[in-house]
Amino acid sequence: MSKPAAKPIPDGMHSLTPHLTCAGAADAIEFYKRAFNAVEMARLPGAQGKLMHAMVRIGDSALMLVDESPEWGMLGPRSLKGSPVTIHLYVEDVDAVVAQAVAAGAKVTMPVADMFWGDRYGQLEDPFGHRWSVGTHTRDVSPEEMRQAMATMTR
């Protein structure tokens, strides 16, 4: 008997999945549980106690994590002196989630406010140096309305 073909995209996964390198991935998992109600899905520790792979689910999306391994060129934002990447998280109540993340140890880098594109939106940095934007969509805005709003901002 032949084995059924594996699905190219496993059940419960999306086409795009962030995979974060952290100095202290096990601590990052605990932070994401407290900050974003993450649910741990997998944890594969290596011989030296570092996590070789881990996965949590935040909302309907997966987030993969691994510990830093400089010998393999895998460095997190703290070692790199920052990150050019921001992970966006849509939530039901941005104000509550940002407050929860701050209570868990995140730093607000942009306070929550109503934005011209129709979201209530703010930005955070987690204790591991990863940048997050958090938003709740509050109103639908046409492309023309967005262009007009952007034009008034740049005057």
C-alpha positions in Angstrom: 0.0 0.0 0.0 1.2 3.5 -0.8 1.3 6.2 1.8 -1.0 9.2 1.1 0.8 12.3 -0.1 1.6 14.9 2.5 -0.2 18.2 2.1 2.2 20.9 0.8 0.9 23.3 3.4 0.0 21.5 6.6 -3.4 21.8 8.2 -3.5 24.9 10.5 -0.7 26.7 8.7 -0.7 29.7 6.4 1.5 30.4 3.4 3.6 32.9 5.4 4.8 32.1 8.9 7.2 34.3 10.8 10.2 32.4 12.3 11.9 34.4 15.0 15.5 33.9 16.3 15.7 34.8 20.0 18.3 35.0 22.7 16.2 32.9 25.1 13.5 31.4 23.0 12.0 29.5 26.0 11.6 32.8 27.8 10.1 34.3 24.6 7.5 31.6 24.5 6.4 32.4 28.1 6.3 36.1 27.2 4.1 35.5 24.1 1.8 33.4 26.3 1.4 36.3 28.7 1.4 39.1 26.2 -0.6 37.7 23.3 -2.3 34.6 24.8 -0.1 32.3 22.7 -0.6 28.6 22.9 2.5 26.4 22.7 2.2 23.9 19.9 5.8 22.4 19.8 9.1 22.6 21.6 12.2 20.7 20.5 15.2 21.3 22.8 18.7 20.6 21.6 21.5 18.9 23.5 22.8 22.1 25.2 19.3 23.1 26.3 18.7 25.6 23.5 15.5 25.4 21.5 16.2 24.0 18.1 12.6 24.6 17.1 9.4 25.8 18.7 6.0 26.9 17.6 3.2 28.9 19.2 -0.2 29.8 17.9 -1.4 33.4 18.3 -4.9 33.9 17.2 -5.3 31.8 14.0 -1.6 32.0 13.1 1.6 30.1 13.9 4.8 31.7 15.0 8.0 29.7 15.0 11.0 30.3 17.3 14.5 29.2 17.6 17.3 30.1 20.0 20.3 32.1 18.8 23.2 30.0 17.4 26.0 32.4 16.4 28.0 29.5 15.2 25.3 28.9 12.5 24.8 32.6 11.8 21.5 32.7 13.6 21.3 36.0 15.6 18.4 37.7 17.2 17.6 41.4 17.2 19.5 42.1 20.5 22.8 40.7 19.0 22.1 42.6 15.7 21.4 45.9 17.5 17.8 46.0 16.3 15.5 44.5 13.7 14.2 46.0 10.5 11.2 43.6 10.6 7.8 44.4 12.2 5.3 41.6 12.8 1.7 42.8 12.5 -1.0 41.3 14.7 -4.7 42.0 14.2 -6.8 41.6 17.3 -10.4 42.3 18.5 -9.3 45.0 21.1 -6.0 46.7 20.4 -6.0 48.8 23.6 -6.5 45.7 25.8 -3.9 43.7 24.0 -1.3 46.4 24.1 -1.9 47.0 27.8 -1.6 43.2 28.3 1.7 43.1 26.4 3.1 46.1 28.3 2.1 44.3 31.6 4.0 41.3 30.3 7.2 43.4 29.6 6.8 44.9 26.2 7.7 48.5 25.5 5.4 50.9 23.6 7.2 52.4 20.7 4.1 54.0 19.1 1.1 54.7 21.3 -2.3 53.3 20.1 -4.2 55.8 18.1 -6.9 55.9 15.3 -5.1 55.8 11.9 -6.2 57.2 8.5 -6.3 53.8 6.9 -9.1 52.6 9.2 -7.3 50.8 12.0 -6.8 51.6 15.7 -3.0 50.9 15.8 0.1 50.9 17.9 3.6 49.5 18.0 5.6 47.6 20.6 9.0 46.1 21.1 9.1 42.8 23.0 11.8 42.0 25.6 13.8 40.0 22.9 14.0 43.0 20.5 11.3 41.9 18.1 9.0 44.7 16.8 5.2 44.3 16.7 2.4 46.4 15.3 -1.0 45.7 16.8 -4.3 46.8 15.3 -8.0 46.6 15.3 -9.8 47.4 12.1 -12.4 50.0 13.0 -13.7 51.4 9.7 -13.4 50.7 6.0 -11.6 53.4 4.1 -11.5 53.8 0.3 -8.1 54.1 -1.5 -9.1 57.7 -2.4 -9.8 58.6 1.2 -6.4 57.1 2.2 -4.6 59.2 -0.5 -6.4 62.3 0.7 -5.6 61.7 4.3 -1.9 61.0 3.5 -1.7 64.2 1.5 -2.9 66.3 4.4 -0.3 64.6 6.6 2.6 65.5 4.4 1.7 69.2 4.0 
